Amino acid sequence: MNNFQGRIAVLTGAASGFGLEMARLGAQHGMKLVLADVQADALERAAAELRQTGAEVLARRVDVSQAVEVDALAAATRERFGVPHLVFNNAGVGAGGLVWETPATEWQWVLGVNLFGVAHGVRAFTPMMLEAASADPGYQGRIVNTASMAGLVSPPNMGVYNVSKHGVVALTETLYQDLALVTKQVRAHLLCPFFVPTGI
């Protein structure tokens, strides 16, 4: 994808860290931005900052672990701007501790956000992107999923986080292969950062 001007980006975890930095880059390149985050106050600050640059912004509080909320985000995106060209499934949470001491509620929380959040984003947005590709030979779509180095290795005291990020790696590698079966216009990419100051 070489031309970003006027194209549409959806970013989860957009109020801080990688999500906010990607949104800033999108604004610099003239993209229309759909910002999603569970932290309403931080989201509004991010949206205000980006609007001051002249970017068109739709900001929505979304808990990505909830399928219905991600579906609503997809519907709102299409209604406001159209089919996105970039979907950045980036929202994430962190947790640590010995595997056998991790409570069930923490497993549900971390897997809900880190893994199911990505799965919901893929499920909600990929069909409309494929539809756009079928209708327009010039359409280019990119799905970028944030995993972690913890999705490639398994350090101690990070069991639930490691599991969630290994799942994102497997999901994205499979998505890459699945998309290759049906199109060359929509592609999947994987981000595996090391430790960074994201506020996670």
Secondary structure, 3 states (H helix, E strand, C coil): CCCCCCCEEEEECCCCHHHHHHHHHHHHCCCEEEEEECCHHHHHHHHHHHHHCCCCEEEEECCCCCHHHHHHHHHHHHHHCCCCCEEEECCCCCCCECHHHCCHHHHHHHHHHHHHHHHHHHHHHHHHHHHHHHHCCCCCEEEEEECCHHHCCCCCCEHHHHHHHHHHHHHHHHHHHHHHHHCCCEEEEEECCCCCCCCC
